[in-house]
Every structure is written in structure tokens, then in C-alpha cells.
Amino acid sequence: MKSLCWLLIALATLAFAVGAILAFAGRTFMLEPPGYWRGAVGFLLFAIALRMMENRK
């Protein structure tokens, strides 16, 4: 489960970086830059939800 959370965090970082690069370049690639940022927030929220559902022993 932790590896899935780290994967989601890495995807969020990648989505945010792509969105920032596209915003500064003034271009679009499949989505507008805010779409990438929304995706990054979604990945992070999903990772947080998974961590909160884990059973702590």
C-alpha cells in the first residue's frame, strides 16, 4: 500500500511539473495546464485517503 501511495505522489509531482512547464511555455499538450494541476491534486488526495485507510498496529 505504501508503494502505491509513493507512486501516486510521484505521478502528482510529474503532473504538476508538466502543467507548470506548459503554463510558462504558453502551450497545451492534451490538456490545459490547470487540468494537470487538478490531476496532481486528485492524485495527492487519493494517496492521503489510502494512507488514512491503512490499519495501524
C-alpha positions as CSV (number, residue, x, y, z in Angstrom):
1,M,0.0,0.0,0.0
2,K,2.9,2.4,0.8
3,S,4.4,1.8,-2.7
4,L,1.1,2.7,-4.3
5,C,1.0,5.9,-2.3
6,W,4.5,6.8,-3.3
7,L,3.6,6.0,-7.0
8,L,0.6,8.4,-6.7
9,I,2.8,11.1,-5.2
10,A,5.3,10.6,-8.0
11,L,2.5,10.9,-10.6
12,A,1.3,14.1,-8.8
13,T,4.8,15.6,-9.0
14,L,5.1,14.7,-12.7
15,A,1.6,16.2,-13.5
16,F,2.4,19.4,-11.6
17,A,5.7,19.8,-13.3
18,V,4.2,19.2,-16.8
19,G,1.5,21.7,-16.0
20,A,4.0,24.3,-14.9
21,I,6.2,23.8,-17.9
22,L,3.3,24.1,-20.2
23,A,1.9,27.2,-18.4
24,F,5.3,29.0,-18.7
25,A,5.7,27.9,-22.3
26,G,2.2,29.0,-23.2
27,R,1.4,25.7,-24.9
28,T,-1.0,22.8,-24.4
29,F,-0.4,19.1,-24.6
30,M,-3.6,17.1,-24.4
31,L,-4.9,19.3,-21.6
32,E,-4.7,22.9,-20.5
33,P,-2.2,23.4,-17.6
34,P,-4.9,23.7,-14.9
35,G,-6.0,20.2,-15.9
36,Y,-2.6,18.9,-15.0
37,W,-2.7,20.7,-11.7
38,R,-6.2,19.3,-10.9
39,G,-4.9,15.9,-11.7
40,A,-2.0,16.4,-9.3
41,V,-4.3,17.4,-6.5
42,G,-6.5,14.4,-7.2
43,F,-3.5,12.0,-7.1
44,L,-2.4,13.6,-3.8
45,L,-5.9,13.3,-2.2
46,F,-6.2,9.7,-3.3
47,A,-2.8,8.9,-1.7
48,I,-3.9,10.7,1.5
49,A,-7.1,8.7,1.6
50,L,-5.2,5.4,1.1
51,R,-2.9,6.3,4.0
52,M,-5.8,7.1,6.2
53,M,-7.5,3.8,5.5
54,E,-4.5,1.7,6.5
55,N,-4.7,-0.3,9.7
56,R,-2.1,0.8,12.2
57,K,-0.8,-1.8,14.5
